[in-house]
Amino acid sequence: MNEGFLHKQQERTDSIKSKFISPENLRELCSGDEVLESLLEDVFSYSQRYVQDVWEMDALNARLKTGEISREVWKEEMDKEDLARTQLHNALIDSIGILSRNMGKRDIDNSWVKDFLGSDGKLARTSCGAYAFVVLFELLESAHEGK
């Protein structure tokens, strides 16, 4: 991934990450339950893939801006990328909801999901998308620290 993109997203993520449960704390809540651990890995996987798609869209915009591609090529590629990103975003939202419901069924604290809800009481697209970046940066930090 482009370092400029990562730096820009890191700044945005730092300003909002305290709003959400940390991926590490979520991992601790799911620890010892194979189903929850698997569902959590789905959240992490969809998060990473979603961020990758957002980065690819950002890269397409940069290529258009520098004249590397025409507006027609950009539009065609952007339509494909946007569809893939939307599908991943939906899968991410679903995976967060499935994890939360399964935690609740097991009497494990799932109150953290309230921070993802919109005014309509449903999981908010913006919150789930933002959390994908929180997940990515925590995983990158852990890898950098050798955890």
Helices and strands as residue ranges (DSSP letters): H 3-16, G 17-19, H 23-30, H 34-65, H 71-105, G 111-116, H 125-145
